Amino acid sequence: MTEELFADQEAPEEAPKKRGKKITLIVLSSMLVLVLGGAAAAFWYLSSVRGAYEDAVNVLPEEHTFPDEDTEEYEAPDPVTRDDGEEDEQINILLIGSDSGGGSGETEDVPWLPNAGRADTIMWMHIPHERDSIQIMSIMRDTWVPIPGHGEAKINSSLSFGEGSSVAVATLENLVGVPIDHVATVDMVGFQNLVGELGGVTVNVPESFSSRDGYHYTAGPQHMSPMEAMSFVRERQSFSDGDFTRVRNQQAFMRGVLQEVLQPSTMTNPGQVHDMVSTFASNMAVDSGLADGGYVTDVAWSTRSVRGGDIDLFTLPNHGIGTAGSESIVVADFDAFAAAGEAMREGTFEEYAANN
């Protein structure tokens, strides 16, 4: 090819060949430097974030996090498999939001939660096998369900039985029929601090209201300071349906935070990411698996293509408000629990979330 290109020229054939080789070597060397430099920077970046996370996060005692096989009235669900019989690599995480200032009574304090808070939020986070989306399903905390070994009660109370999350995990696994892989608890102060690191957050407010703290929220996009955001997610007495609107507001807030965090301008700022991880992790308590920074960064890397529009937040269907004796409860839709589990097993939970 080179001989044909230079056939009409008088210069020796060797000269352009050597020059071509020299240019090629320069280009390849430059590419190698860029690749190795980029890899080194990425490794340093991930190592830095991993170290910040492991140094800050709190670890739940393993013996109290997951139920034993012989737990009374508990049947451990089978692992989720794919059509070829191989184990599905979906990840299911029980998220527990605690908030000592969340408006619930002092009798609902759960000592093992961060800052001895109250379990005001229960969510099921699903990361599918393909890692192309994330679904977060809220479960109303007053949902009346069977608690293994403790009769029937509000699902929220499952967190106060025993010394950890094991009873809550057993309760949800019985209802959904899918194994919970990890448990993570987050103090709402962590979200408040995260909003501060982000310089505020824009939330799409579902409906207008004024909180007891004196803040007014207008339906539609609204930029919130850390204090405004905290008041927004805590308020419940301003609504006729109480927790139902509060849960919708919490979902709107989380969606706003996730969209802000996943923006390229945020994710490409190593210093800000490091500070966010350190700040947020210090208000978290997780199982020993999630405490492994290497595992967490691997999961984060596998979901790197997920954007705000790929994250669905919704509430598990229920039959509305009712009573159990003298207690006001949320009436469980047990078919909805089963349908959610079936969708996870069939790999269609993204569609389930979109339809609810």
C-alpha positions as a printed Julia matrix, in Angstrom:
356×3 Matrix{Float64}:
   0.0     0.0    0.0
   2.78    2.47   0.91
   4.7     1.58  -2.27
   1.69    2.37  -4.46
   1.13    5.74  -2.77
   4.73    6.89  -3.34
   5.41    5.18  -6.69
   5.49    8.48  -8.65
   7.86   10.22  -6.24
  11.67   10.22  -6.54
  12.37   10.01  -2.82
  13.54    6.61  -1.55
  10.74    4.31  -0.47
  12.34    3.75   2.93
  11.98    7.37   4.08
   8.21    7.58   4.18
   8.05    4.09   5.63
  10.26    5.08   8.56
   8.37    8.3    9.05
   5.09    6.41   8.99
   6.41    3.97  11.55
   7.61    6.84  13.72
   4.23    8.58  13.61
   2.47    5.3   14.36
   4.72    4.69  17.36
   4.06    8.21  18.66
   0.29    7.78  18.31
   0.32    4.35  19.96
   2.57    5.57  22.75
   0.33    8.56  23.34
  -2.77    6.35  23.41
  -1.07    3.98  25.85
  -0.17    6.87  28.15
  -3.74    8.17  28.01
  -5.23    4.73  28.68
  -2.85    3.94  31.54
  -3.23    7.43  32.95
  -7.0     7.21  32.75
  -6.99    3.79  34.37
  -4.74    5.04  37.15
  -6.96    8.08  37.73
 -10.09    5.92  37.72
  -8.47    3.46  40.14
  -7.4     6.27  42.45
 -10.86    7.82  42.25
 -12.69    4.57  43.01
 -10.21    3.69  45.76
 -10.68    7.12  47.32
 -14.47    6.81  47.3
 -14.27    3.24  48.58
 -12.04    4.32  51.47
 -14.3     7.23  52.37
 -17.32    4.94  52.38
 -15.74    2.18  54.48
 -14.38    4.68  56.99
 -17.76    6.37  57.48
 -20.47    3.71  57.22
 -21.84    1.88  60.28
 -22.16   -1.91  60.2
 -25.17   -3.83  61.53
 -24.44   -6.96  63.62
 -24.71   -9.87  61.2
 -26.41  -12.16  63.73
 -29.36   -9.77  64.04
 -29.67   -8.64  60.42
 -31.1   -11.7   58.66
 -33.45  -14.41  60.01
 -32.3   -17.9   60.9
 -33.72  -20.8   58.93
 -35.52  -22.01  62.07
 -37.24  -18.66  62.75
 -40.8   -19.29  63.89
 -43.44  -19.0   61.12
 -40.78  -18.12  58.55
 -40.02  -19.93  55.31
 -36.88  -18.81  53.49
 -37.68  -18.12  49.82
 -35.82  -19.93  47.05
 -33.13  -18.01  45.14
 -34.3   -16.34  41.93
 -33.16  -18.25  38.82
 -33.27  -17.49  35.12
 -34.77  -19.59  32.34
 -31.46  -21.44  31.85
 -31.4   -22.43  35.51
 -28.55  -20.08  36.4
 -28.98  -17.81  39.42
 -30.39  -14.39  38.58
 -28.02  -11.62  39.65
 -30.72   -9.17  40.69
 -30.13   -7.37  43.99
 -32.9    -6.69  46.5
 -32.28   -4.31  49.38
 -34.51   -3.47  52.34
 -34.24    0.29  52.88
 -35.27    1.65  56.26
 -35.55    5.39  56.75
 -35.24    6.53  60.35
 -36.06   10.0   61.63
 -36.18   11.03  65.3
 -38.04   14.19  64.26
 -40.41   12.55  61.83
 -43.64   13.11  63.72
 -44.24    9.6   65.03
 -44.57    8.94  68.74
 -41.66    8.32  71.08
 -42.97    4.81  71.71
 -41.92    4.0   68.13
 -38.22    4.55  68.8
 -36.07    1.68  67.51
 -32.79    1.59  69.51
 -30.71   -0.21  66.86
 -31.45    2.36  64.14
 -29.01    5.27  63.54
 -29.33    7.87  66.3
 -32.0     5.7   67.99
 -34.5     7.02  65.48
 -37.98    5.94  64.47
 -38.6     3.77  61.45
 -40.68    6.17  59.42
 -40.02    4.73  55.96
 -39.86    1.19  54.59
 -38.8     0.66  50.99
 -37.81   -2.3   48.8
 -35.03   -1.44  46.33
 -34.7    -3.7   43.29
 -31.69   -3.67  40.95
 -32.44   -6.04  38.05
 -30.06   -8.58  36.54
 -29.41   -6.33  33.53
 -28.42   -3.33  35.72
 -30.25   -0.97  33.33
 -32.79    0.45  35.8
 -33.67    0.65  39.51
 -37.08    0.31  41.18
 -37.82    1.56  44.7
 -41.12    0.38  46.19
 -42.52    2.12  49.27
 -44.53    0.04  51.73
 -46.89    1.96  53.99
 -45.53    1.6   57.51
 -49.0     1.06  59.04
 -49.78   -1.9   56.75
 -51.33   -4.64  58.9
 -49.58   -7.95  58.21
 -48.53  -11.21  59.9
 -45.21  -10.8   61.74
 -43.41  -14.16  62.08
 -43.55  -15.24  65.7
 -45.49  -12.14  66.81
 -49.0   -12.4   65.38
 -50.49   -9.6   63.29
 -49.33   -6.01  63.61
 -48.28   -2.95  61.62
 -45.34   -3.85  59.4
 -43.4    -1.01  61.01
 -43.45   -2.85  64.34
 -41.43   -5.71  62.85
 -38.4    -3.45  63.23
 -38.85   -3.2   66.99
 -38.97   -6.96  67.6
 -35.56   -8.39  68.37
 -32.25   -6.54  68.23
 -32.03   -5.83  64.53
 -33.77   -6.16  61.18
 -34.13   -9.95  61.12
 -37.87   -9.98  61.93
 -38.57   -7.28  59.33
 -36.62   -9.25  56.71
 -38.54  -12.43  57.58
 -41.84  -10.54  57.38
 -41.17   -9.1   53.92
 -39.65  -12.29  52.51
 -42.78  -14.19  53.6
 -45.01  -11.61  51.9
 -43.06  -11.1   48.67
 -41.5   -14.54  48.29
 -38.12  -13.2   47.12
 -34.87  -13.18  49.14
 -33.62   -9.87  50.53
 -29.9    -9.62  49.85
 -29.02   -6.56  51.89
 -30.31   -4.18  54.54
 -29.54   -0.47  54.71
 -30.86    2.05  57.2
 -30.52    5.77  56.62
 -31.09    8.57  59.11
 -33.01   11.4   57.4
 -30.33   13.79  58.68
 -28.09   12.09  56.13
 -30.36   13.27  53.32
 -30.4    16.75  54.83
 -26.61   16.87  54.83
 -26.51   15.47  51.29
 -28.79   18.3   50.13
 -26.32   20.7   51.7
 -23.42   19.13  49.78
 -25.44   19.5   46.56
 -26.16   23.17  47.24
 -29.89   22.47  47.52
 -32.17   20.24  45.47
 -35.06   20.81  43.08
 -38.14   18.75  43.94
 -41.29   18.38  41.85
 -43.84   19.06  44.62
 -46.98   16.89  44.1
 -49.4    19.33  45.77
 -49.27   22.72  47.48
 -49.21   22.89  51.29
 -47.65   24.69  54.24
 -45.7    22.79  56.89
 -45.85   23.3   60.64
 -42.33   24.71  60.4
 -43.63   27.66  58.4
 -42.43   26.66  54.93
 -44.77   26.88  51.95
 -44.56   24.48  49.03
 -46.19   25.15  45.68
 -47.09   22.31  43.31
 -44.43   21.91  40.65
 -40.62   22.22  40.63
 -39.25   24.0   43.7
 -35.64   24.45  44.78
 -35.2    23.58  48.46
 -32.55   24.28  51.06
 -31.62   21.49  53.51
 -34.08   22.78  56.14
 -36.89   23.18  53.6
 -36.26   19.66  52.31
 -36.34   18.16  55.8
 -39.61   19.89  56.65
 -41.03   18.75  53.31
 -40.41   15.04  53.93
 -41.42   15.13  57.61
 -44.8    16.85  57.28
 -47.86   14.64  57.68
 -50.42   16.55  59.77
 -51.2    18.97  56.95
 -52.76   16.19  54.88
 -56.14   14.54  55.25
 -54.64   11.19  54.28
 -51.57   11.62  56.52
 -48.83    9.18  55.57
 -50.1     8.61  52.03
 -49.2    12.13  50.89
 -46.1    12.1   53.06
 -44.84    8.99  51.26
 -45.5    10.63  47.88
 -43.53   13.66  49.04
 -40.66   11.46  50.21
 -40.59    9.76  46.81
 -40.59   13.13  45.03
 -37.73   14.29  47.25
 -35.67   11.14  46.63
 -36.27   11.46  42.9
 -35.0    15.03  43.02
 -31.89   14.03  44.97
 -31.12   11.13  42.63
 -31.49   13.29  39.54
 -29.15   15.87  41.06
 -26.57   13.29  42.1
 -26.62   11.53  38.72
 -26.0    14.7   36.73
 -22.68   14.59  34.82
 -21.57   17.82  36.52
 -21.88   16.06  39.89
 -20.48   12.65  38.97
 -17.42   14.13  37.24
 -16.46   16.17  40.31
 -14.26   13.8   42.38
 -14.07   16.15  45.37
 -17.82   16.58  45.58
 -18.48   12.85  45.17
 -15.96   12.08  47.93
 -17.61   14.59  50.27
 -21.11   13.31  49.46
 -20.1     9.7   50.16
 -18.41   10.61  53.45
 -21.35   12.74  54.61
 -24.09   10.31  53.63
 -22.37    7.1   54.73
 -21.87    8.39  58.27
 -25.67    8.43  58.63
 -26.08    4.9   57.3
 -26.0     1.46  58.91
 -25.7    -1.52  56.57
 -25.18   -5.28  56.64
 -21.64   -6.6   56.38
 -22.01   -7.26  52.64
 -22.92   -3.66  51.9
 -20.15   -2.48  54.21
 -17.59   -3.81  51.71
 -16.56   -0.77  49.68
 -15.26   -2.96  46.87
 -18.62   -4.66  46.47
 -20.47   -1.33  46.55
 -18.21    0.25  43.93
 -18.64   -2.85  41.74
 -22.42   -2.48  41.93
 -22.16    1.25  41.3
 -19.97    0.63  38.25
 -22.38   -2.0   36.89
 -25.24    0.54  37.07
 -23.23    3.42  35.58
 -25.62    3.75  32.62
 -28.66    4.33  34.9
 -29.99    7.89  34.83
 -32.75    9.65  36.72
 -35.35    8.59  34.16
 -34.41    4.93  34.7
 -35.36    5.01  38.4
 -38.98    4.29  39.35
 -40.35    5.16  42.79
 -43.84    3.94  43.62
 -46.02    2.66  46.46
 -47.09   -0.97  46.79
 -50.89   -1.08  46.25
 -53.06   -1.46  49.36
 -56.75   -1.39  50.3
 -56.67    1.98  52.06
 -57.26    2.96  55.66
 -59.04    0.63  58.1
 -58.99   -0.43  61.73
 -57.69   -3.36  63.74
 -59.23   -3.18  67.19
 -58.61    0.39  68.31
 -55.74    0.98  65.89
 -55.91    2.87  62.61
 -54.12    0.8   59.97
 -53.48    0.45  56.27
 -55.27   -2.65  54.96
 -52.8    -4.91  53.17
 -53.3    -6.08  49.59
 -51.64   -9.49  49.84
 -52.17  -10.12  46.13
 -50.05   -7.03  45.44
 -47.21   -8.39  47.59
 -47.36  -11.69  45.69
 -47.57   -9.97  42.28
 -44.52   -7.86  43.1
 -42.54  -10.98  43.98
 -43.69  -12.79  40.85
 -42.62   -9.83  38.7
 -39.15   -9.88  40.29
 -38.81  -13.58  39.58
 -39.95  -13.15  35.98
 -37.67  -10.17  35.35
 -40.62   -7.84  34.73
 -40.52   -5.69  37.87
 -39.8    -2.57  35.83
 -43.16   -3.04  34.1
 -44.85   -3.74  37.43
 -43.47   -0.49  38.83
 -44.59    1.48  35.78
 -48.14    0.14  36.15
 -48.41    1.05  39.84
